[in-house]
Structures are given as structure tokens and as C-alpha cells.
Amino acid sequence: MLDFFILKVNELHKAGINDVIIDPGFGFGKNISHNFELLRNLSIFKILECPLLMGVSRKSTIYKTLGITADEALNGTTVLNTIGLMKGVSILRVHDVKEAREAVTLFMEYKGAAS
């Protein structure tokens, strides 16, 4: 995946497009194991020097792993969002905005970067 994004970011920059966001696509053509491997290795995408987006909100990786329904996956979503933030994610695509905002606020305070 990294090689793909390196190639695409270079192509975009050569075409004069500099506002690029990387979305590694949790769940798209990936199984649960692939998604957790991607989560463990998110920080490697920092070498692209582009904002990193993560969308794991209520995904099957969460509810299948926990043996719950998508409607019950808010806590798992918050946990994975927090891990993503710790790995360098700067944009979260979510269903539950209030809860995600709270997680971001606490994370920023933890980092000492709250405003």
C-alpha cells in the first residue's frame, strides 16, 4: 500500500496538486486481520508528508471482533480512533461526532496541544 501511495502522491504533485489526504481505506478489500495490521502500521504513512484520514467508525472489524452489533460499536470505534490519533492520524471520518470530538480533545490535552 505504501508503494502505491508514494507513486500516487508523486503523480499528483507533478500534476500541480499539493492538497492530498491519504485514506488507506479500512475495510475496503481487507479482512479483520488486514485492518489491525494496517492500524498497527499507520505511522509509516507519515513519510508521505500528507494528512492521514482514518474511517473505522462502526466498521465490521470492530463489531465482529467484539461479537456485538454495529449499533453497539461506539466504544470500540473510540478506542481505534484514539489509537489512530496516537499513530499520526489527523482526520477522523465518523458517525458519532460528539464522541469523536471528545476523544480528540482528550488526546490533544494528553499531548499538551489543547487550545
N, C-alpha and C positions, 0 to 999 in steps of 0.2 A: 504494500500500500504506500509506503513512504516513497519508493521509487516513482510510483505513479504520480503522487502529489508533487514531487520535485520537478518532474517533467512538465506537468500542467502549469505549475506556478511560473516556471521559466518561460513557457509559451505565452502565458498571459502577460508577463512583464515585457516580453519582446513586442507584444501587440499594443503596449502602452497602457495596459490595465494593471493598476497597482493596488486597488482596493479589493483584496482577496481574503476570503474567510474559508478556513479549512473545516469541513464537516466529514469526519471519517465514516459516518453512516452506520451507527449502531443499529443492528437488527437487519440491515439490508444485505441479504445473501450471506448472513453469518448465523451460526448456531450459538447456543449459550456459551460454550467454551471459547469460541472466537471472540465474543463480546467481552468476556472477562479478560482474555489475553490483550485485547485492544485497550481496555481500561487500564490494565497494569502498565502498558507501554505508551500511554498518551503523551508523556513528557518528551518523547523522541520527536514529536511533530514541532517542537519549539525551534528546531533548526531551520524550519521554513520561514520563520520570522513573520508569520501571519496570525491573526486572531484565530483561536480554535473554538469551534462550536461543538456542543455535545447535546444530543437529544435522546435521553433514556427514559423520559417521563412515562411511567406506567407500562413500559415495554415488557414483552413476554419473558425476557431474560430475568426480570425481577419476579414477576408473579409465578412463573414456572419453577424457578429456583426455590422460592419460599412456599410453594404449594397453596397459593391464595389466588384471588381474582384480580383483574386489572383495577377494579374499583378499590381494592384494599392495598394497593401498591404504593401509596403516598410515602410511607416511612422508608421503604426500600429505595424509592426514587430520590428522596432527600439524602440518603446515605451515599448513593452513587454520584449524585450531583456534587456532594461535598468532596468525595474522592477526586472527581474530575477537577474541581477547583484547585485542589492541592497539587494536581498534576499539570496545571497550567491552562486549563480551560478558562476562557474569558467571556463566553456567551453560552447561556443555557436556554435550550428550547424546551418549554414546559407546558403542562396543563394547569398546574396549581401555582399561580403567580405569587400569591401572598406567602406561601410556604417557601417557595424558592427564594424570594426576596429576603426572608428571614435567615435562610441558610447562608446567602451571600453576605448579609450584614454581619452575622456571627463570624464567618470566615474572614472577612476584612478586618474585623476587630482583633481576631486571633493573630492575623498578620501584622497588625499595628498600622493598617492603612485605612481605617474607617474615617469618613469625612464628617 
